[in-house]
């Protein structure tokens, strides 16, 4: 059993609360409860384990700040091969109003295929494809497609170079028209040692054919992209200080395109027993 709770000034929110099997035959695993979907590369990863503090803009546009996080059931299977191959399916309520939102019955189904291989002693390659299919708030169908690729080169005991990228595309049928959005992020992280690391990420929305975009008459909604650089210092293994700078060209405020400059300084501390995150 596993649970995460978010504390707000006026209420307590259940982030995740689920049970998960540990010893089913045939390399099967079942999860049931409220959980973050394993769609894509980062949806199931909590913010404190991201390489950057901000959510990629394509994830924010398609799924909102919480991503796909719903009550439901998940079945995963690991193939009995030397190469890691994992297939999964999920049946979820469909609460995510950004892309789905039809909640009269469970209406969201997610499936994915993930694999990883080691090339030599130091290079690991991870990749996957995902599909989320469900009904939206007008009762029509939404399909979100995803593909991700991660390369990790181990340079030393505590030194590594990581390149991680994802591409997402959504087709949302609204009856009178189909909203189409697509985008990607690509990030490069250099971990110098156990204490210091730095990185750069590029985000972009490459297709933005939506009602929201066309309602801004005369405003150019192309070139929606964002550049972020970060430096990170870990005084000890369970803490992190991170400084980041972002140049954001995705905002429309009061009917005008606004380029935003953002500097963020964050402190993250973990206390008590804390298991390793999925790689």
C-alpha positions, 0 to 999 in steps of 0.5 A: 500500500502507498499513499501521498497527501498534499497539505493545503492551507484549507484542506488535505488532498489525496495525491495518490493512494493505491495498493499494488501486488508484489508476487503475481505469476507470469511477471504480472503486476496489478495496481488499484486505487488513485494513482498517476498514470504511467503514460509517457516518461514523466507523468508518473514521476512526482515533481521533486524527482524531475530534472527541472522544477517546472512542468514541460509546457506540452504536459501542462497544456494537455493535462494540467498541473497534476497530469493524468492522475485518476482512480482506476486499475492498472495491469503491467506485464514484463516480458521474459526476455533478456531485454527489458520490455514492459507492456501496460494497460489502465482503466481510469475514471477520466477526471482530467478535464483538459483532455477528457473529463467525462466522468459519468462512468470510467471513460479513460483507457491508457496503454503503453509499451516501454523498453530499455537496453544497455549498450556496452558498460556505460550507455543505457537507452530507454524508450516508449510509446503511449496512447490515452483514449477517452471521452471529453466533456462534450462526450466525444473522443480524445486521443493523446499519443506519446513517444519518449527516448532517454539516453544515459551515459555513465561517465564515472561513479557519480558522473553522468550525461542524460538526454531525455526527450518526449513528443505528445500529440492530441486530437480532441473531437469537439463535435463541430471541430477537432482541436489539434495540439502537439509539442515536445521537450528535450533536456540535457543534464550533466551530473558532474558528481554527487553534489553538482549538476546542471542542465538545459531544456527546450520546450515547444508547442509545435501545433496549436489548432484550438478554439483557445488559440483562434479566439485571440483574433490577430495574435500569432500563436506560433513559436510557442517555446521556452528555454530553461537552464538550471544549476543544482547543488546537493549539500547531502543526498536527501537535499537539493538547492536548485537555481533556474532561469527560463525565457518563456514565449508561450504566454498570452496575457490580456490579449497580447503575447508576452515574453516572460523571464523567470528566475526560480530558486528552490530548496527540496528536503526529504526526511525519513526512509525514502526508496529509490525512484524508478530509473 
